[in-house]
């Protein structure tokens, strides 16, 4: 993989999530797709690595103290509670390549296991200290939906 020089790569750095919206084919926008104030970070490194994590800001705490996901306490939590925690958080990391206004993420590790070994293509637009990453249309509840996440440079 060729690594673009920093002056030619506007994505290098750490970005903080500002908003996440879902856009349906009829133009309807759901600005609450990940809650009122989603939180998250995305990082692009000069050597071609990336990582992203984001979540709802209104996540419910677990019903008991858990110090590690590998601890026995985690296994004793109700399945519904674990499912809710999983559904309100997303993360993945790997490498990336740029081509014009497209960034392609090659996934090596992910909170959604089925993403490992896949590529995720995002178009991006830059405006001052913000970048908007947009998915291609994906099926969401049977409707082709575009997701747009706006990030602000740290």
C-alpha positions as CSV (number, residue, x, y, z in Angstrom):
1,X,0.0,0.0,0.0
2,X,1.4,3.4,-0.9
3,X,1.1,6.0,1.9
4,X,0.2,9.5,0.8
5,X,2.4,12.3,2.1
6,X,0.9,14.3,5.0
7,X,0.5,17.4,2.9
8,X,-1.6,15.5,0.3
9,X,-3.7,13.7,2.9
10,X,-6.3,15.9,4.6
11,X,-7.6,13.1,6.8
12,X,-4.4,12.7,8.9
13,X,-5.1,13.3,12.6
14,X,-7.7,12.7,15.3
15,X,-11.3,13.8,14.7
16,X,-14.2,14.0,17.2
17,X,-17.7,13.1,16.3
18,X,-20.1,16.0,16.0
19,X,-23.2,14.3,14.5
20,X,-24.6,11.2,12.9
21,X,-27.6,11.2,10.6
22,X,-29.5,8.8,8.4
23,X,-30.9,9.9,5.0
24,X,-33.6,7.9,3.3
25,X,-34.2,7.9,-0.5
26,X,-37.2,10.3,-0.1
27,X,-34.9,12.9,1.6
28,X,-36.2,12.2,5.1
29,X,-33.4,12.8,7.7
30,X,-33.2,11.0,11.0
31,X,-30.8,13.2,13.1
32,X,-31.2,11.0,16.1
33,X,-29.9,7.8,14.5
34,X,-27.2,7.5,17.2
35,X,-29.0,9.7,19.8
36,X,-29.0,13.4,20.3
37,X,-25.3,13.8,21.0
38,X,-23.3,10.8,19.8
39,X,-19.7,10.6,21.0
40,X,-16.7,9.2,19.2
41,X,-13.3,9.5,17.6
42,X,-11.8,8.6,14.3
43,X,-8.0,8.6,13.8
44,X,-6.1,8.4,10.5
45,X,-2.3,8.0,10.8
46,X,0.4,8.9,8.3
47,X,1.4,5.3,7.8
48,X,-2.0,4.3,6.6
49,X,-3.8,3.0,9.7
50,X,-7.1,4.0,11.0
51,X,-9.4,3.4,14.0
52,X,-12.9,4.6,14.9
53,X,-15.2,4.2,17.8
54,X,-18.5,5.9,18.5
55,X,-21.5,5.5,20.7
56,X,-24.7,7.0,21.9
57,X,-24.2,9.5,24.7
58,X,-27.2,8.2,26.6
59,X,-26.0,4.6,27.1
60,X,-27.4,2.9,30.2
61,X,-24.7,1.7,32.7
62,X,-24.5,-2.0,33.3
63,X,-26.5,-3.2,36.3
64,X,-23.3,-4.3,38.1
65,X,-19.7,-3.2,38.2
66,X,-17.6,-4.9,35.5
67,X,-13.9,-4.2,35.4
68,X,-13.1,-6.2,32.3
69,X,-15.1,-7.7,29.4
70,X,-13.2,-10.9,30.3
71,X,-14.4,-11.0,33.9
72,X,-16.9,-13.5,35.3
73,X,-19.2,-10.6,36.2
74,X,-19.7,-9.8,32.5
75,X,-21.1,-13.3,31.9
76,X,-23.6,-13.0,34.7
77,X,-25.3,-9.9,33.2
78,X,-28.7,-10.3,31.5
79,X,-28.5,-11.0,27.8
80,X,-30.8,-8.0,27.1
81,X,-28.5,-5.7,28.9
82,X,-25.5,-7.0,27.0
83,X,-27.4,-6.7,23.7
84,X,-28.3,-3.0,24.5
85,X,-24.6,-2.2,25.3
86,X,-23.5,-3.8,22.1
87,X,-26.1,-2.1,19.9
88,X,-25.2,1.4,21.2
89,X,-21.4,1.2,20.5
90,X,-19.4,0.6,17.4
91,X,-15.7,0.3,16.7
92,X,-13.3,-1.0,14.1
93,X,-9.7,-0.5,13.0
94,X,-7.4,-1.4,10.2
95,X,-5.8,0.3,7.3
96,X,-7.1,2.8,4.7
97,X,-6.4,4.1,1.3
98,X,-7.4,7.4,-0.4
99,X,-8.6,8.1,-3.9
100,X,-9.8,11.6,-4.6
101,X,-12.8,12.1,-2.2
102,X,-13.1,8.5,-1.2
103,X,-11.5,6.7,1.7
104,X,-11.6,2.9,1.9
105,X,-11.2,1.2,5.3
106,X,-9.8,-2.3,5.2
107,X,-11.1,-3.8,8.5
108,X,-8.8,-6.0,10.6
109,X,-10.7,-5.9,13.9
110,X,-14.3,-4.8,14.7
111,X,-17.0,-4.8,17.3
112,X,-19.2,-6.4,14.6
113,X,-17.3,-9.7,13.8
114,X,-18.7,-9.9,10.3
115,X,-16.9,-6.8,9.3
116,X,-13.4,-8.3,9.8
117,X,-11.8,-8.8,6.4
118,X,-14.2,-6.5,4.6
119,X,-13.8,-3.0,3.2
120,X,-15.9,0.0,4.0
121,X,-16.0,2.7,1.4
122,X,-16.8,6.3,2.5
123,X,-16.9,9.5,0.5
124,X,-15.7,12.5,2.3
125,X,-16.1,16.3,2.1
126,X,-14.0,18.8,4.0
127,X,-15.2,22.1,5.2
128,X,-12.7,24.1,7.3
129,X,-11.9,21.9,10.4
130,X,-14.7,19.4,9.7
131,X,-15.0,16.3,7.6
132,X,-18.2,14.5,6.6
133,X,-17.9,10.8,5.9
134,X,-20.9,9.3,4.0
135,X,-21.7,5.6,3.4
136,X,-23.0,4.4,0.1
137,X,-26.7,3.4,0.4
138,X,-27.1,0.4,2.7
139,X,-30.2,-1.5,3.7
140,X,-31.5,-0.4,7.1
141,X,-34.9,-1.8,8.1
142,X,-35.5,-2.7,4.5
143,X,-34.9,0.9,3.2
144,X,-31.7,2.0,1.4
145,X,-30.2,4.6,3.7
146,X,-27.1,6.8,3.6
147,X,-25.4,7.5,6.9
148,X,-23.4,10.7,7.3
149,X,-21.1,11.3,10.2
150,X,-19.6,14.7,10.8
151,X,-16.2,14.9,12.6
152,X,-14.3,17.9,13.9
153,X,-10.5,18.0,13.9
154,X,-9.0,17.8,17.4
